[in-house]
Amino acid sequence: MPLEYEPETAGRYEPWVDDVLRHLEYENQRLSEADTLTLLPEEFALTWEGVAAILSAAWKTDRKELKWTLDVQIAKQVRYASDGAYVFHRRYRSPDRYKRHVRLEDLFTANSDSTWGRLVEEVIESLDDPKQEYGWSLEPTQQYEYANSVITYRRNVATAERRISRALLSRWLRLGPLAVTPLVLAVVGWGNLWPEEVPDLGTFNIVTIAVILVLVVVYLVGFRLRVKDEKNGVRSVSLLRRELEIIHDQWILNASQARPTREHRNSYRERVPRVVERLRRDTRFYRRIHNCFQWGVFFASVATTATTAFWETPQPGKTILIVLGSFLAFATAVTGYFKFRERAYNLQQTADQVEQHVTAFDLGITPYSDADAAVNLERFAENVEMLRVEQRKREQQLEQPHQGQADVI
């Protein structure tokens, strides 16, 4: 291997470069200090295996300032046919310790016009400061603080949601008896004012008293389940929901200050399954409502025909027909106005499309077959957000009258 010395550049390299070269091999030949200023071979191409060899040679020098190389591990990326890899640095333990898929040309500028000394120095210095060169934007203490803040945020959200559910249950348990009690009292008054209309007045009074006692117990349970704070007292559902919104707003503010955009993208993929699950849950909710109304319409239609055929006298057939007709009109109006079926269909369609993008991203297929995972992740976030925007537009169209929908379309 020819040697080309350049005395004017001999002092530009770090003092440990010569030691690293003595432990480095190229094509089964051990390099030496004299190779520091030797140009790289024309056919030379830096690979991640070469980077790992340089790290191993640096560790063998026993230099104190290069001991950190033992803590760096390189995991070859095999999903794509490229030169990408994940780099794991043990000194920076955090949820983001595995860095995103990267390419060598994005990190090292050394090429065939560079020297062995320049290549070794650039590789070592690039991997020595992962906070800057490799995307570690948070110090270890900050990363632990961020991880703890994520846990605290999720715990606060879960607690707030449980408090809201308890407040809703308490409200319904209190409003239900209050709404039913006047009706029960009216029935009690009717039975006692016109006892001749009641076959067995004693049994009637016992049943009504038992119903009233049940209503009282239900009300007391709801009163007991009220959400209270030692400082603010009883908390209403609206106040609890406002507190939950404040928790979300505080988290968004803190997260935007703690992490840059690219790290948000890295965690975005992990949040998408929750979005899909929420879409499917809303789909099931609207589908159940639509099916309940449709089954009600079916039974009411059949019951109307049967009532007309069986009762020739005006009563009680007339009353039953009035009730069934009223229910049919109500069910038709509600399903036509709220469009539960259309809402369920739109939500199901969006959930299927988002899940399709998730599968394509995980498998690395079109449109996420780019060699750079950062490009794929950015494209994935754009596509998912576009689907969610389209979903919201469809929801707005369903809430507009027919003329408004035509104008929007």
Protein Blocks (a to p, Z undefined) as FASTA:
>chain_A
ZZdddfklmmmpcfklmmmmmmpceehiacdfklmmpccdfklccdfklmmmmmmmmmmn
opaklmmmmmpccdddfkbgcfbdcdddfklgcfklpccdddfklmbmcdfkbcfklmmm
mmmmmmmmmmlmnopabdfklmmmmmmmmmmmmmmmmmmmmmmmmmmmmmmmmmmmmmmm
mmmmmmmmmmmmmmmlpmblmlmmmmmmmmmmmmmmmmmmmmmmpccdfklopadfklmm
mmmmmmmmmmmmmmmmmpcfklmmmmmmmmmmmmmmmmmmmmmmmmmmmmmmmmmmmmmm
mmmmmmmmmmmbfblklmmmmmmmmmmmmmmmmmmmnommlmmmmmmmmmmmmmmmmmmm
mnopafklbfblklmmmmmmmmmmmmmmmmmmmmmmmmpcfklmmmmZZ
